[in-house]
Amino acid sequence: MSRLIVIIAAGSRGDIQPCVALGQGLAARGDKVRLVASGRYEPMVTGARLEFTALTADPTEILTSDEGQEWLAGGRNPVKFIRNFKRIIGPMAERLLTEALAACQGADLLLTPTIGFFGEHVGEHLDIPRVLIHFQPSQPTGEFPHPLLPQGRLLGRTGNRLSFSLVDQVAWQLLRPFINPWRQRSLGLAKLPLLGPMRRVRRDERPVLCCFSEAVVPRPADWPPYVHTTGYWFVDAASDWAPPQELADFLAAGPPPAYVGFGSMVPKNPAETDAIVRAALRQAGVRGILAGAPETAPRDEDVLVVSDVPHAWLFPRMAAVVHHGGAGTTAAGLRAGVPTIICPFFGDQPYWGERVAALGAGPKPLPVKELTVGGLAAAITQAVHSESVRSAAARVGERISAEDGVAAACDVLSPPKG
C-alpha cells in the first residue's frame, strides 16, 4: 500500500535538492511524497513530480536582510549563531509552525531535520513514525566535536560527546519559548522538560539518515545501529540539459577554469569580494566562472559570469571549485573529483572546509571575512597545480561516485522485500 511521506526541507537550495533526490527515489518505489519548503523552490520540486507545500519564509530574503547579515557575521560562535537564528525566526515562528503542521496532515511517515526537533512534536501529535535527517554529523560521538565547533581541539572523548549536548541544549533553550506554548496550544501536548526532547529521541532510537559519505566523514565506531550513513543524495542534471552557447564557447576557448560561487550566502560587500576574486584569479593565472557576481561587475575575457548552471554538469569541467562550504555544494564538488577551496561564512561551513583539507582534497579553509587577493590566489594555485591535492580529490570523487545514497536511504525507509 502506498504511503504518504512528508519531508520538511527547511533552508536553502543545498538543503532542498537532496530532499528532492530522496523524494524521487521513494516515489519510484511507490510512495507518495510531499516536500515542504520555501515557495521559491516550487518549480524544482514539482519539476521532479513531487507534491509541494510552500512555507512563506524565504531563506534568501532572510540572508540578504540586515538581520541576516548579522547572523552571517556570527561566524563559528554557536551561541551567537543560534541566538541570531532565534531573533530572525522568532517573529515568524508561529506562522511557520502552523504552516508546517498543516502540511503534515495525512502523513504516514515524517522526515525532518534536527533543528527544533519539529518532527518529534508533530509525530507525537499525529501518532506517526518519524525519521531525522542529518546533513552534517550531529549524532554525539567521542571521536570529534560537534560540527558547529572548531575541530582539532583536545577535548578528549568525553569532551567531544559533551559538545553535542552543549549545542543541543543551547538550541533548545532558545527555541523552547516558541515550541512549548505551541505544543500545548496547537498540538494538545504537554510541554517538554527543561532538558528538551533530545534524550527521549535517542532513548527511543529514532532512525537517523546521515546524508553524507563515509569517504568524507568516516563513520564513528560509537554511533548506534539506528544511525545510517547513506551517502549523499544527488539530483543530476536533466539528460537533455545543454549549456548556454556563451558557456560552451568559454569552456572550449581555453584550459579548465576555476568555479567561484557562494550560493545563498551574501558577502557583506559583494563588489569588494568580487574584485578580490577576480584579482586572485589573475594573480594565479587561472580563468574563472563566477556565479552570483554583482550585476555591475566588469566584463573580462578570462572570467565568465553565469546564473543557474547544474553543479553536476559544471563541476567536473572545472580545474577547482571555490565556494562557501554548504553541505550540498561541498558534496557536488567532491563528487566531481576536482580540488575544493572553501570560504566559509558560518554554521557548519568551516567544518566542511576542515574536512576537505583533512582529506587532502583542497587547502585549509579561507573564511570570507578574512579573504585577501594573495590568500585566495595562493589557495587557487595550490589547488590547481598540486599533484597531491588533485590526486586526493580524484580519489574522493571516485569513492563518492561509486555510492548510491538515495538507494541506501530508501532501503532504510522501505526495506526490500524477500
Disulfide bonds with the S-S distance in Angstrom:
none
